[in-house]
Amino acid sequence: MKVGDLVKFVEHSAIEYENMHAGLVLEVDVSMWGDEHVPAGVKVLWCKTGASELVYEDEVQVISEAMTA
């Protein structure tokens, strides 16, 4: 997962039922609340609401990869 990827919540996530929209990855490898263990966090900007949220990277899946230069 990298900055610019388009993501959505994975199907097994309880949160998926609250938010079925796509989001844009803004930041990767975020230390979640001081936890140094895997999985790392990612910051996602949700397209429909415009709100950003920190989630564990295993809670979202890439649906479209960002272009690389």
C-alpha positions in Angstrom: 0.0 0.0 0.0 1.3 3.4 -0.9 0.3 7.1 -0.9 -2.3 7.8 -3.6 -3.8 4.3 -3.6 -7.6 4.1 -3.6 -8.9 1.8 -0.9 -12.1 0.5 0.8 -12.7 -1.4 4.0 -12.1 -5.2 3.7 -15.2 -7.3 3.5 -14.7 -8.9 7.0 -14.5 -5.5 8.7 -17.4 -4.5 11.0 -16.7 -0.9 10.0 -17.3 -1.8 6.3 -21.1 -1.8 6.9 -20.9 1.8 8.2 -18.6 3.1 5.4 -18.8 1.4 2.0 -17.1 4.3 0.2 -13.7 4.6 -1.3 -10.8 6.6 0.2 -7.5 7.9 -0.8 -4.3 6.9 1.1 -2.6 10.1 2.4 0.0 8.5 4.7 1.5 5.0 5.3 3.5 3.3 8.1 1.8 5.3 10.8 2.6 4.1 14.3 -0.9 3.5 15.8 -1.1 4.9 19.3 2.6 4.1 20.0 2.1 0.5 19.0 5.2 -0.6 17.1 3.7 -3.9 16.0 2.3 -4.9 12.6 0.0 -3.9 11.2 0.9 -0.3 10.7 -1.6 2.4 10.3 -2.6 4.3 7.2 -4.3 7.7 7.0 -7.2 7.7 4.6 -9.2 10.6 3.2 -12.7 9.3 2.6 -14.0 10.6 -0.8 -17.7 11.0 0.1 -17.3 12.8 3.5 -13.9 14.5 3.1 -12.9 13.3 6.5 -9.6 11.7 7.2 -9.2 8.7 9.5 -6.4 6.6 10.8 -7.0 2.8 10.3 -4.9 -0.3 10.5 -3.6 -1.3 7.1 -5.2 -4.7 7.3 -8.7 -3.1 7.6 -8.5 -1.7 4.1 -7.8 -3.1 0.7 -6.4 -1.4 -2.4 -9.0 -1.2 -5.2 -6.9 1.0 -7.5 -3.1 1.6 -7.3 -1.6 5.0 -7.6 0.5 5.8 -10.6 4.3 6.0 -10.0 6.5 8.5 -11.8 
